[in-house]
Amino acid sequence: MNPEMKQAYKTAAKFFREYDDFLLLVHEKPDGDALGSVLGAAHLLQQLGKTFTLVNDDPIPDKFMFLPMADQFLLPENVKTRFRSVISFDCGDRKRLGLSGDLIASDAVILNIDHHKTNDFFGTENLVDLDAAATCQIVYKISREMEAELSLDAATCLYTGLVTDTGGFRYSNTSEEVMLIAASLLKLGVQPYNVVDKVMETMTWPQVLLIRSALENLGRSEDGKYAWAVVTRDMIHAAGGCDEDVEGLVNYPRNVEGVEVGILLREAAPGKVKVSFRSKYVVDVGAIALELGGGGHARASGCTVDGTLEEVKERVLARVAQAISEDEAEQA
């Protein structure tokens, strides 16, 4: 770890110790790492005797409601206070905080904790560790910097984020440090099966129906190097599902043998398409998503694009084909 990053961890630990009455925020439609990191930090702050308020624009997905304190999130319209001490987790830019960001006072100090390379350093203090596989890994290291003992509840939250952002320790971001941290959390009593079964293995029946219908229109390029699936609003309604049931579907086109980039195009609203990208080895899909107004990681990213499904599909597939061609030319 370079000196600048070491100092950023020290600054974050000092922020936890010195301030109080925190507003704790994550991005809209929070995933396992966002929730694991913010709740892990909430338990750490509770141990320090600090007060805090958890706020998010969206209801917490059912599969994460087992996390301790997950039931304490408030919707922004139900909070009247403006906060002067704020910590944001797993969020690359302030606009992704949504309406919850309006609760930040004009003179607030903001600690921005994240691991996305697309982060725009919107905090007054920024701990953006690009080497971290998950924001939960960063929160764990802050606790070590503070020499704080993690509770089982905090450990369960942090383990959840590690599991989800590494794909169950299968993705290329799974490092030696990640595994050592996971082992230390197990020593604190985390039951890995109880976490993985809830967040990665169990599927709702609408989710199964959506997978079936999406696979019926699975497409693949002529050279077999990228594949895609499409989900319309009608498909979601027919399955009796919700947007949450689409999560993970992008892995089906990605996992096809020979495919480098998997793509999921979901009709989010009339004229808006949510695009998810996953790549295996070479293509930086984070850069593609950034070009299209989104962000993420080199191997996992997403964006929302204006246009019809067919318009966005044509644009996205052309850009992915171009990226694959460029990477092949560089390797030649």
KEKE-3310 file (N, C-alpha, C; in steps of 0.2 Angstrom, whole numbers, plus 5000, padded with zeros to 4 digits):
npx = (5004:5003:5010:5001:4988:4989:4988:4975:4967:4970:4965:4951:4949:4950:4940:4929:4931:4930:4919:4901:4883:4879:4875:4872:4875:4871:4872:4858:4846:4853:4866:4874:4887:4886:4876:4882:4894:4889:4881:4890:4899:4890:4888:4900:4902:4892:4897:4907:4900:4893:4880:4869:4860:4852:4849:4840:4835:4828:4818:4825:4832:4823:4831:4842:4838:4840:4852:4859:4852:4847:4834:4832:4833:4828:4817:4821:4811:4805:4813:4818:4829:4844:4860:4877:4888:4893:4894:4898:4895:4902:4898:4900:4898:4890:4877:4872:4867:4855:4839:4842:4854:4850:4849:4860:4869:4873:4886:4892:4903:4910:4914:4920:4919:4925:4927:4928:4934:4929:4925:4922:4927:4920:4919:4923:4933:4941:4942:4946:4949:4957:4962:4955:4943:4930:4920:4917:4929:4937:4931:4933:4947:4948:4943:4953:4963:4958:4960:4949:4938:4928:4911:4900:4889:4893:4904:4896:4889:4900:4906:4896:4897:4909:4908:4897:4903:4914:4909:4906:4919:4925:4928:4940:4945:4947:4958:4973:4973:4959:4954:4961:4955:4942:4943:4947:4934:4926:4932:4927:4914:4905:4894:4896:4888:4875:4875:4878:4869:4857:4860:4865:4862:4848:4833:4819:4802:4797:4809:4815:4806:4809:4822:4820:4812:4821:4832:4826:4827:4841:4855:4870:4885:4892:4905:4905:4910:4904:4889:4871:4856:4839:4827:4811:4798:4786:4789:4794:4782:4774:4780:4777:4786:4799:4811:4822:4822:4829:4842:4858:4856:4863:4875:4872:4873:4887:4893:4893:4903:4918:4913:4918:4912:4897:4881:4867:4851:4839:4823:4820:4811:4799:4808:4820:4834:4842:4858:4868:4885:4897:4913:4926:4941:4948:4942:4938:4925:4920:4925:4918:4905:4906:4908:4895:4888:4888:4896:4908:4917:4932:4928:4915:4901:4889:4875:4863:4854:4847:4833:4825:4823:4828:4836:4845:4851:4857:4867:4875:4879:4887:4897:4903:4908:4917:4926:4931:4938:4947:4955:4960:4968:4978:4984:4989)
npy = (4994:5011:5026:5037:5030:5024:5034:5039:5029:5031:5043:5041:5032:5041:5050:5042:5041:5055:5062:5063:5058:5053:5053:5039:5032:5024:5019:5020:5007:4996:4984:4968:4972:4986:4986:4977:4984:4997:4993:4985:4995:5003:4995:4995:5009:5009:5002:5011:5020:5029:5039:5037:5038:5028:5028:5026:5027:5017:5002:4989:4975:4959:4947:4952:4955:4948:4953:4960:4975:4979:4982:4994:5005:5020:5029:5043:5053:5052:5058:5072:5079:5088:5083:5085:5077:5064:5048:5040:5025:5013:5020:5028:5042:5057:5059:5046:5044:5048:5054:5054:5060:5073:5076:5079:5092:5109:5113:5101:5088:5075:5058:5048:5032:5020:5008:5009:5012:5023:5032:5049:5056:5064:5067:5077:5071:5057:5040:5030:5015:5007:4994:4986:4972:4974:4986:4982:4976:4987:4993:4984:4985:4998:4996:4988:4997:5005:4997:4990:4978:4968:4964:4949:4952:4963:4957:4947:4955:4961:4950:4946:4956:4954:4941:4943:4953:4946:4936:4924:4921:4918:4926:4937:4946:4941:4940:4935:4943:4945:4932:4930:4939:4935:4923:4927:4933:4922:4916:4924:4919:4919:4911:4903:4896:4900:4913:4913:4904:4912:4924:4920:4908:4904:4906:4916:4911:4919:4923:4912:4909:4921:4919:4908:4913:4923:4916:4910:4920:4922:4928:4927:4933:4931:4927:4921:4928:4937:4938:4940:4944:4948:4958:4962:4974:4968:4954:4954:4957:4947:4936:4939:4946:4957:4971:4966:4953:4951:4951:4945:4938:4941:4934:4922:4923:4927:4916:4907:4895:4901:4914:4931:4943:4946:4952:4960:4967:4977:4982:4997:5007:5016:5021:5020:5010:4998:4992:4979:4973:4960:4953:4942:4940:4950:4962:4978:4982:4991:5003:5004:5005:5017:5026:5026:5033:5027:5016:5006:4991:4984:4971:4970:4979:4993:5003:5015:5018:5030:5027:5015:4997:4990:5000:5003:4991:4988:4999:4996:4982:4985:4993:4984:4974:4982:4985:4972:4969:4979:4975:4963:4967:4974:4963:4956)
npz = (5000:4995:5002:5001:5001:5013:5022:5018:5024:5037:5039:5037:5048:5058:5055:5058:5072:5077:5073:5074:5075:5062:5045:5035:5019:5004:4987:4975:4974:4981:4982:4988:4992:4994:5005:5014:5017:5022:5033:5040:5044:5052:5063:5068:5071:5081:5091:5095:5101:5094:5085:5072:5056:5044:5027:5012:4995:4990:4994:5004:4996:4998:5000:5007:5019:5030:5036:5050:5056:5044:5043:5048:5039:5032:5021:5011:5011:5023:5032:5041:5044:5041:5038:5045:5046:5036:5028:5014:5005:4993:4982:4967:4962:4967:4962:4962:4974:4974:4980:4993:4995:4996:5009:5014:5022:5018:5023:5026:5031:5021:5020:5008:5004:4994:4980:4966:4950:4943:4952:4957:4967:4976:4989:5005:5011:5004:5002:4992:4986:4974:4973:4981:4982:4986:4994:5007:5010:5012:5023:5033:5034:5038:5051:5056:5056:5066:5076:5081:5088:5079:5079:5079:5071:5063:5057:5049:5040:5033:5027:5019:5009:5003:4998:4988:4979:4974:4968:4975:4978:4966:4955:4946:4955:4967:4979:4988:5000:5001:5004:5016:5024:5024:5030:5043:5047:5047:5058:5068:5069:5058:5048:5034:5024:5028:5024:5010:5004:5006:4998:4986:4981:4983:4974:4968:4963:4952:4948:4942:4932:4924:4920:4912:4902:4897:4892:4881:4871:4870:4863:4852:4846:4829:4829:4842:4853:4861:4870:4873:4883:4884:4893:4895:4901:4900:4901:4914:4921:4917:4923:4936:4943:4949:4947:4955:4953:4941:4944:4942:4931:4920:4920:4913:4899:4899:4904:4894:4884:4876:4876:4879:4883:4892:4891:4897:4894:4900:4900:4908:4909:4899:4885:4892:4895:4905:4906:4909:4910:4909:4909:4905:4904:4896:4890:4895:4903:4911:4906:4895:4900:4906:4896:4891:4901:4913:4925:4935:4936:4929:4925:4928:4926:4923:4916:4912:4897:4886:4875:4864:4866:4855:4849:4859:4860:4848:4848:4859:4857:4845:4851:4860:4851:4845:4855:4858:4846:4846:4857:4853:4842:4849:4856:4846)
capx = (5000:5007:5009:4994:4983:4989:4986:4968:4964:4971:4960:4945:4948:4950:4933:4924:4932:4930:4912:4895:4877:4881:4871:4875:4872:4874:4869:4851:4845:4859:4868:4877:4893:4884:4873:4887:4899:4886:4879:4896:4901:4885:4889:4907:4900:4888:4902:4910:4895:4891:4873:4868:4854:4853:4844:4841:4829:4824:4817:4830:4829:4821:4836:4847:4834:4843:4858:4858:4850:4844:4827:4832:4834:4823:4816:4823:4805:4803:4819:4817:4835:4850:4866:4883:4893:4891:4898:4895:4899:4901:4895:4905:4897:4885:4871:4869:4864:4848:4836:4845:4859:4847:4849:4867:4869:4878:4892:4893:4909:4908:4919:4918:4922:4923:4933:4926:4939:4925:4923:4924:4930:4915:4919:4928:4938:4940:4945:4944:4955:4955:4964:4950:4938:4924:4920:4917:4936:4939:4928:4937:4954:4947:4942:4960:4967:4956:4961:4943:4935:4922:4906:4898:4884:4897:4907:4892:4888:4906:4907:4891:4899:4915:4905:4894:4907:4919:4905:4907:4926:4926:4930:4947:4947:4948:4965:4975:4970:4952:4953:4963:4950:4936:4945:4946:4927:4924:4934:4922:4908:4901:4892:4896:4883:4869:4875:4878:4862:4852:4861:4868:4859:4841:4829:4812:4799:4797:4816:4816:4802:4812:4828:4818:4810:4826:4836:4823:4830:4848:4859:4877:4888:4894:4912:4905:4914:4899:4882:4867:4850:4835:4822:4806:4794:4781:4792:4794:4775:4771:4783:4775:4792:4801:4818:4826:4822:4833:4849:4862:4854:4869:4880:4870:4877:4894:4896:4894:4910:4920:4911:4922:4908:4890:4877:4860:4848:4833:4819:4819:4805:4798:4813:4826:4836:4847:4863:4874:4891:4902:4918:4930:4948:4952:4938:4937:4918:4920:4927:4912:4899:4908:4906:4888:4885:4887:4902:4909:4924:4934:4925:4908:4899:4882:4873:4856:4854:4841:4832:4821:4827:4832:4841:4851:4854:4862:4872:4879:4883:4892:4903:4907:4912:4923:4931:4934:4942:4953:4959:4963:4973:4983:4987:4992)
capy = (5000:5017:5031:5041:5026:5023:5041:5039:5024:5034:5049:5038:5030:5047:5052:5038:5043:5062:5064:5059:5059:5052:5050:5034:5032:5020:5020:5018:5000:4994:4977:4965:4975:4992:4985:4974:4989:5002:4990:4983:5001:5005:4991:4997:5015:5008:5000:5017:5024:5035:5039:5037:5036:5024:5031:5024:5029:5011:4997:4984:4968:4954:4943:4955:4958:4944:4957:4964:4982:4980:4984:5001:5010:5025:5032:5050:5058:5051:5061:5079:5082:5089:5080:5088:5072:5060:5043:5037:5018:5010:5025:5032:5049:5059:5058:5040:5044:5049:5059:5053:5065:5080:5076:5082:5099:5112:5113:5094:5084:5069:5053:5044:5026:5016:5005:5009:5017:5028:5037:5056:5059:5069:5069:5081:5066:5051:5033:5026:5010:5003:4987:4982:4969:4976:4991:4979:4975:4993:4994:4979:4988:5003:4993:4986:5004:5008:4992:4989:4972:4967:4960:4944:4955:4967:4952:4944:4960:4962:4944:4946:4960:4950:4935:4945:4956:4942:4930:4918:4920:4915:4932:4938:4951:4937:4940:4932:4947:4944:4926:4930:4943:4930:4918:4931:4934:4915:4915:4928:4915:4919:4904:4905:4893:4904:4919:4911:4902:4918:4929:4918:4901:4904:4910:4916:4907:4923:4924:4906:4911:4926:4915:4903:4917:4927:4911:4909:4925:4923:4929:4927:4935:4926:4924:4918:4931:4940:4935:4944:4942:4954:4957:4968:4975:4963:4948:4954:4957:4940:4931:4941:4947:4964:4972:4963:4946:4951:4951:4939:4935:4943:4928:4917:4924:4928:4909:4903:4894:4905:4921:4936:4948:4944:4958:4960:4973:4976:4988:4999:5012:5018:5025:5019:5003:4996:4988:4976:4970:4956:4951:4936:4941:4955:4968:4982:4984:4997:5009:5005:5008:5025:5030:5026:5036:5023:5015:5000:4988:4981:4965:4970:4986:4994:5010:5016:5022:5032:5024:5009:4991:4988:5005:5002:4984:4989:5003:4992:4977:4987:4995:4978:4971:4986:4984:4965:4969:4983:4971:4958:4970:4975:4957:4953)
capz = (5000:4995:5007:5001:5003:5020:5025:5017:5029:5044:5039:5038:5055:5062:5054:5062:5079:5079:5071:5077:5072:5055:5039:5031:5013:4998:4980:4974:4972:4984:4981:4994:4995:4997:5011:5019:5020:5026:5039:5044:5047:5057:5069:5071:5074:5087:5096:5097:5105:5089:5083:5065:5052:5038:5023:5005:4991:4988:4999:5004:4993:5003:5001:5012:5025:5036:5039:5056:5056:5038:5044:5050:5034:5031:5015:5012:5012:5030:5036:5040:5047:5036:5042:5044:5046:5031:5025:5008:5004:4987:4977:4963:4962:4972:4960:4963:4981:4973:4984:4999:4995:4998:5016:5016:5024:5013:5026:5028:5029:5018:5019:5002:5004:4988:4976:4959:4947:4940:4957:4955:4973:4978:4997:5007:5012:5000:5003:4986:4986:4968:4974:4985:4978:4988:4999:5013:5012:5014:5030:5037:5035:5043:5058:5058:5057:5072:5081:5084:5088:5076:5082:5074:5067:5059:5052:5044:5035:5029:5024:5013:5003:5000:4994:4982:4974:4971:4965:4979:4978:4959:4951:4946:4960:4973:4980:4994:5005:5002:5007:5023:5028:5024:5035:5049:5048:5049:5065:5072:5070:5053:5045:5027:5021:5029:5020:5003:5003:5005:4993:4979:4979:4983:4969:4969:4957:4947:4945:4938:4926:4920:4917:4907:4896:4894:4889:4875:4867:4871:4857:4852:4840:4824:4831:4848:4858:4865:4870:4876:4884:4884:4897:4894:4906:4899:4903:4921:4923:4916:4928:4943:4947:4950:4945:4959:4951:4936:4946:4941:4924:4915:4920:4909:4893:4901:4905:4888:4882:4871:4876:4883:4886:4893:4891:4899:4892:4903:4899:4914:4909:4892:4883:4896:4895:4910:4903:4913:4907:4913:4905:4908:4904:4893:4889:4901:4902:4915:4902:4890:4904:4908:4890:4891:4907:4919:4928:4938:4936:4922:4923:4930:4926:4921:4914:4909:4891:4883:4868:4864:4867:4849:4848:4863:4859:4842:4850:4864:4853:4841:4855:4863:4846:4843:4861:4857:4840:4848:4862:4849:4838:4854:4858:4840)
cpx = (5004:5006:5003:4988:4983:4987:4978:4965:4965:4966:4953:4944:4947:4943:4928:4925:4929:4923:4907:4889:4877:4875:4875:4872:4875:4870:4862:4852:4852:4860:4871:4883:4891:4881:4878:4891:4895:4884:4885:4899:4897:4886:4896:4906:4896:4892:4906:4906:4892:4883:4874:4861:4855:4847:4846:4835:4825:4823:4823:4828:4828:4827:4842:4844:4837:4849:4856:4857:4848:4837:4826:4833:4827:4823:4818:4817:4803:4808:4819:4824:4840:4856:4873:4889:4890:4896:4895:4899:4897:4898:4900:4904:4891:4878:4867:4866:4857:4845:4839:4850:4857:4847:4856:4867:4874:4885:4895:4901:4907:4914:4916:4922:4920:4929:4932:4931:4935:4923:4926:4926:4926:4915:4923:4934:4936:4945:4943:4950:4953:4958:4960:4945:4931:4925:4920:4924:4939:4937:4932:4943:4953:4946:4949:4964:4965:4957:4955:4941:4929:4917:4904:4893:4888:4901:4903:4890:4894:4907:4902:4894:4905:4912:4902:4898:4913:4915:4906:4915:4928:4929:4937:4949:4948:4956:4967:4973:4963:4951:4955:4958:4944:4937:4944:4939:4924:4926:4930:4915:4903:4900:4891:4890:4876:4869:4874:4872:4857:4854:4864:4864:4851:4838:4822:4809:4799:4804:4817:4812:4806:4818:4826:4816:4816:4831:4833:4825:4837:4851:4866:4880:4891:4901:4911:4908:4910:4892:4878:4860:4846:4829:4817:4802:4788:4783:4792:4787:4772:4774:4781:4781:4793:4808:4823:4827:4827:4840:4852:4861:4860:4874:4878:4874:4884:4897:4896:4901:4912:4918:4916:4917:4901:4887:4870:4857:4841:4829:4817:4812:4805:4804:4820:4828:4842:4852:4868:4879:4895:4907:4923:4937:4951:4948:4937:4930:4916:4920:4921:4906:4900:4906:4899:4884:4885:4894:4903:4916:4925:4930:4917:4906:4891:4881:4866:4857:4847:4839:4827:4826:4831:4837:4847:4855:4859:4868:4877:4883:4888:4898:4907:4911:4918:4928:4935:4939:4948:4958:4963:4969:4979:4987:4991:5000)
cpy = (5006:5022:5035:5037:5024:5028:5041:5034:5027:5040:5046:5035:5036:5050:5048:5040:5050:5064:5060:5061:5059:5050:5045:5032:5027:5022:5018:5010:4996:4986:4975:4969:4982:4991:4982:4980:4994:4999:4988:4990:5004:5001:4993:5004:5014:5006:5006:5022:5030:5034:5040:5036:5033:5026:5028:5026:5023:5006:4992:4978:4963:4949:4945:4957:4954:4948:4961:4972:4984:4983:4991:5007:5014:5028:5040:5055:5057:5054:5068:5083:5083:5087:5084:5083:5066:5055:5040:5030:5016:5014:5029:5039:5051:5058:5051:5039:5045:5055:5059:5058:5072:5081:5078:5089:5102:5113:5106:5092:5077:5064:5049:5038:5022:5012:5005:5014:5023:5033:5044:5060:5065:5071:5074:5077:5060:5045:5029:5021:5005:4996:4983:4979:4971:4982:4988:4977:4981:4995:4990:4982:4994:5001:4991:4992:5006:5003:4990:4981:4971:4962:4955:4948:4959:4962:4949:4949:4961:4956:4944:4950:4957:4945:4938:4949:4952:4936:4924:4916:4917:4920:4933:4943:4947:4936:4936:4936:4946:4938:4926:4934:4939:4925:4921:4932:4927:4914:4919:4924:4916:4912:4905:4902:4898:4910:4917:4909:4907:4922:4927:4912:4901:4909:4910:4913:4912:4924:4918:4907:4916:4923:4911:4908:4921:4922:4910:4914:4927:4923:4929:4929:4929:4923:4921:4922:4936:4938:4940:4941:4949:4953:4963:4968:4970:4956:4948:4954:4950:4935:4933:4943:4955:4964:4968:4955:4945:4950:4945:4935:4936:4938:4923:4918:4925:4921:4905:4902:4898:4913:4925:4941:4946:4951:4956:4967:4972:4983:4991:5004:5013:5023:5024:5011:5002:4991:4985:4972:4965:4953:4946:4938:4947:4962:4972:4985:4990:5003:5010:5008:5016:5029:5031:5030:5033:5022:5008:4998:4986:4975:4965:4978:4987:5001:5009:5021:5024:5029:5017:5003:4990:4993:5004:4996:4985:4993:4999:4986:4979:4990:4989:4975:4975:4985:4977:4966:4973:4979:4966:4961:4972:4969:4954:4955)
cpz = (5000:5001:5007:5003:5010:5024:5024:5022:5036:5045:5040:5045:5059:5061:5058:5070:5081:5078:5074:5073:5064:5051:5035:5025:5008:4992:4980:4972:4975:4983:4988:4996:4998:5004:5016:5022:5024:5033:5044:5048:5053:5063:5072:5074:5081:5093:5099:5101:5101:5088:5075:5062:5046:5033:5016:5001:4990:4994:4998:5001:4999:5005:5006:5018:5032:5039:5045:5055:5049:5038:5047:5045:5033:5024:5016:5014:5020:5035:5035:5042:5041:5041:5040:5044:5042:5029:5020:5007:4997:4982:4973:4962:4966:4969:4961:4970:4980:4978:4991:5000:4996:5005:5019:5017:5019:5016:5028:5027:5027:5017:5014:5002:4998:4985:4969:4956:4944:4946:4956:4961:4975:4985:4999:5009:5008:5001:4997:4984:4980:4968:4978:4981:4980:4993:5006:5015:5015:5022:5035:5039:5039:5050:5061:5060:5064:5078:5085:5083:5084:5079:5077:5069:5061:5054:5047:5039:5030:5025:5018:5007:5000:4996:4988:4977:4971:4968:4968:4978:4971:4954:4951:4951:4967:4974:4987:5000:5007:5006:5015:5027:5029:5030:5042:5051:5050:5056:5070:5073:5064:5050:5038:5023:5022:5025:5012:5000:5001:4999:4987:4977:4978:4978:4970:4963:4951:4943:4940:4931:4921:4917:4911:4900:4893:4890:4882:4869:4867:4864:4857:4845:4835:4826:4838:4854:4863:4864:4874:4878:4885:4889:4897:4900:4906:4902:4911:4924:4923:4921:4935:4947:4947:4947:4949:4956:4944:4938:4945:4934:4919:4915:4915:4902:4894:4901:4900:4886:4876:4871:4881:4886:4886:4894:4893:4898:4895:4902:4906:4915:4901:4890:4887:4896:4900:4907:4908:4909:4912:4908:4909:4909:4902:4892:4895:4900:4906:4911:4897:4894:4905:4902:4889:4897:4913:4922:4931:4937:4930:4920:4925:4930:4923:4919:4912:4903:4888:4876:4869:4865:4861:4848:4852:4862:4853:4844:4854:4861:4849:4845:4858:4857:4844:4849:4860:4852:4842:4853:4858:4845:4843:4855:4852:4839)
residu = (MET:ASN:PRO:GLU:MET:LYS:GLN:ALA:TYR:LYS:THR:ALA:ALA:LYS:PHE:PHE:ARG:GLU:TYR:ASP:ASP:PHE:LEU:LEU:LEU:VAL:HIS:GLU:LYS:PRO:ASP:GLY:ASP:ALA:LEU:GLY:SER:VAL:LEU:GLY:ALA:ALA:HIS:LEU:LEU:GLN:GLN:LEU:GLY:LYS:THR:PHE:THR:LEU:VAL:ASN:ASP:ASP:PRO:ILE:PRO:ASP:LYS:PHE:MET:PHE:LEU:PRO:MET:ALA:ASP:GLN:PHE:LEU:LEU:PRO:GLU:ASN:VAL:LYS:THR:ARG:PHE:ARG:SER:VAL:ILE:SER:PHE:ASP:CYS:GLY:ASP:ARG:LYS:ARG:LEU:GLY:LEU:SER:GLY:ASP:LEU:ILE:ALA:SER:ASP:ALA:VAL:ILE:LEU:ASN:ILE:ASP:HIS:HIS:LYS:THR:ASN:ASP:PHE:PHE:GLY:THR:GLU:ASN:LEU:VAL:ASP:LEU:ASP:ALA:ALA:ALA:THR:CYS:GLN:ILE:VAL:TYR:LYS:ILE:SER:ARG:GLU:MET:GLU:ALA:GLU:LEU:SER:LEU:ASP:ALA:ALA:THR:CYS:LEU:TYR:THR:GLY:LEU:VAL:THR:ASP:THR:GLY:GLY:PHE:ARG:TYR:SER:ASN:THR:SER:GLU:GLU:VAL:MET:LEU:ILE:ALA:ALA:SER:LEU:LEU:LYS:LEU:GLY:VAL:GLN:PRO:TYR:ASN:VAL:VAL:ASP:LYS:VAL:MET:GLU:THR:MET:THR:TRP:PRO:GLN:VAL:LEU:LEU:ILE:ARG:SER:ALA:LEU:GLU:ASN:LEU:GLY:ARG:SER:GLU:ASP:GLY:LYS:TYR:ALA:TRP:ALA:VAL:VAL:THR:ARG:ASP:MET:ILE:HIS:ALA:ALA:GLY:GLY:CYS:ASP:GLU:ASP:VAL:GLU:GLY:LEU:VAL:ASN:TYR:PRO:ARG:ASN:VAL:GLU:GLY:VAL:GLU:VAL:GLY:ILE:LEU:LEU:ARG:GLU:ALA:ALA:PRO:GLY:LYS:VAL:LYS:VAL:SER:PHE:ARG:SER:LYS:TYR:VAL:VAL:ASP:VAL:GLY:ALA:ILE:ALA:LEU:GLU:LEU:GLY:GLY:GLY:GLY:HIS:ALA:ARG:ALA:SER:GLY:CYS:THR:VAL:ASP:GLY:THR:LEU:GLU:GLU:VAL:LYS:GLU:ARG:VAL:LEU:ALA:ARG:VAL:ALA:GLN:ALA:ILE:SER:GLU:ASP:GLU:ALA:GLU:GLN:ALA)
# end
